[in-house]
Amino acid sequence: MKEFSKYIADTWNVSEPCARELCDSYEKGHSPYYCADYRPAICAELDVWGVFRIYDFLRFASNLSQKKKRLVNALKKSGKLTDDLETRITHLTNEFELDDMLLPERLNPRSKGQLAVKKGLGALADDILAQEDSPHSLDDKIGPFIGTDSTLKTADDVIAGVKDIIAERFAYDETARTMVREFMYDDGFFEVTPKSKTGEFSKYAGKLIGVKDISREELLELLAAEDKKLIRLKLTVQLFRITELLKHHFVVNSDSAGYQLIAEAIDDSWLRLLQPIAERDVKVRLRTEAEDTALQTVMQSLVKQLSHEGEEKLYCACGVIDKKYFALVVCSDRGRLSGAALEKKIDLDKPVVSERLRQFAMRYRPSSILVLDNESASVAEAMVKKTLESSQLTSETVLVKLPSGMPDMTDSPWMKKEFSDLEAPMQRVFAAAIAHLHPARLIPKIGVSYFSLHPLQQCISQERISELIERIITERILSRGIPAPDAGDILPSVNLEPFIGDPLKKEIIGHCAKTPPSTKDDLLKVPDMTESGFLNLAGYFMIPTAGFALDRTLVHPDHYAWIGEICEYLRIAPESLISDPEAVRSFPESDPVMKLFLEKKLISQLQTGQQAGGASGFFKPKKKYKLTEIEEGSVVTGRVTNITPFGVFVNINAVCDGLIHISQLADTYVESADQVVSVNDVVNVRILKVDAKKRRISLSMKGLGQQGPKISPSKRQLTDLASHFQNR
């Protein structure tokens, strides 16, 4: 791949040493994330998205290798291969140019021109193409060939055969093909023929749209419409201009006897052979360029969205379904389902207070209430309004709907697999909430076709959109590190194909679960671990319990020796450097590349060691237990999420929170729940009963065989006590 380093340096405006290192890293299987975070020469000039663009080019160039081999072998057989030509082929990055060189070596034996050659008209075509001054007229040249084949009965038959040969030779001319493609790309225009006279594309009917006058977004919309067979999109050029261009290239003597035949062959070559090829190739080029631009726009939008992702927020989604069900779900902006309920026999004429909505609103305090925008939306809004007013609660109400023109998420394999226990009305409001919130980490799992992420989304291939989202998610996860204890939860969401495949990820997860690593180097003990696999992951792995301080950071083991030099110069221990990463700025690094790496990457990588266990805000949450997987009578640990007058809700890592009724909080009388627990307290609880149909879990803190919880006096008791002493 190093043969492309100069092209990369010129195209992406990077230094040649950086370009060479990128090519070397690609060949060695280093991931773009590793290159952007741990290769100083690369990260000094590019971020991870710049590395991805160059890697995508190198992947494309690598895919051309088989076609290059076929071309080299064909040229060898024909005796046309030279050292200069082989060098040129090696450095080719244009697939069209490669096709132009290969086409003459793979002639169609049944084409009109080749059939004419078999009839013996090749010599006559050579004579006419020589365009030499001659005393003989065209008829004189044609005469000897009449009757030489059963199909050559007249002079017109001979002329037609010769014209076919010349037209194909012009079409196979490498320079001519390049020339007409560039001319069409610069001066072509589109003719749009809508299939419907009243559709959205009828405004284009009868108009000529210049290639340079159409926006990338509009072009993508037209190409997508052509794919759906809603329009016929023809790309062409002015005929007289292209034929004059071809005449200028092929005609060397306009006074030759065969000039008129050559001129007719040029017209035939363009209309029958060159125009369809040029139209196809230029459309591919325009689509690729437009998709690349659109993809950058979509990427910036998604990256911005994720960069503002903070603390997880809860939302309540509801709606009236089939005019008789009031369905509710509580979910987070990361796609986690916390609760669901269904109220039946809704009176559309007299919307009433929803008891379940009131309970959900008091329990979860949702950021806003999402109302399904359907034919019964007004009824649902009225129920929400009455419920909030009766409870003296305030919450923003937002109308949401499933994206139009997209598959129904309730029919998705994801919904059927993960939430088959939800009744259809609950699935519908849940799907509308997910489509509205579009949690990024869930999009690849559900399928990008179910989401409306950007106006340009429908114009870009689903594969490219999905690939982009997975790259963004992986970059966000790796930027926070992978604490070794959480590898089993985090690694499945990290897409490092083809640099680290799923089999190796499973080996790493299993090894970490069985033998927790105590250093980053312990990753080398994972079965089937490769050198590139270790390099790609070791920096991001964080060992919270490691004895060596740097193993608790995002610093790569390859840089430990360098940091040792820094610590020795500064006369501090690595622990002190982690406590004050800015101290590395005092190190007199003479290499400007390493100095820049120190500023851009090393300080933040050291800083992560200040947080025990690493960050967890963006990580995939641990798998929630289904209600059928919870064993009644078992004792588990949970975290208090909400306190109400009637009891306490506890997160026990199930699909919904469990409830400790106030009577089950302690072995003695409890007046109010806050006498025993506070929000975010970690408590042990016994599972009394699980009702899968109603999605309820009943819990207890009584009789756990341990010292009972300390019961603080209630506010009323404290008030009574104060009054007692005041009245003494």
PyMOL commands that set and color helices and strands:
alter all, ss='L'
color gray80, all
select helices_A, chain A and resi 2-12+16-28+32-38+40-43+48-63+65-78+83-90+95-105+112-130+138-145+155-172+174-187+202-204+211-213+216-227+239-250+259-307+355-364+377-391+409-411+413-418+424-437+440-446+448-450+457-459+462-480+484-493+502-514+520-525+531-538+549-552+557-570+574-579+581-586+592-610+627-629+662-664+673-675+715-726
alter helices_A, ss='H'
color red, helices_A
select strands_A, chain A and resi 189-194+208-210+231-236+314-321+325-332+337-344+368-372+396-400+482-483+541-542+635-644+647-651+658-661+682-691+696-700
alter strands_A, ss='S'
color yellow, strands_A
deselect
rebuild
show_as cartoon
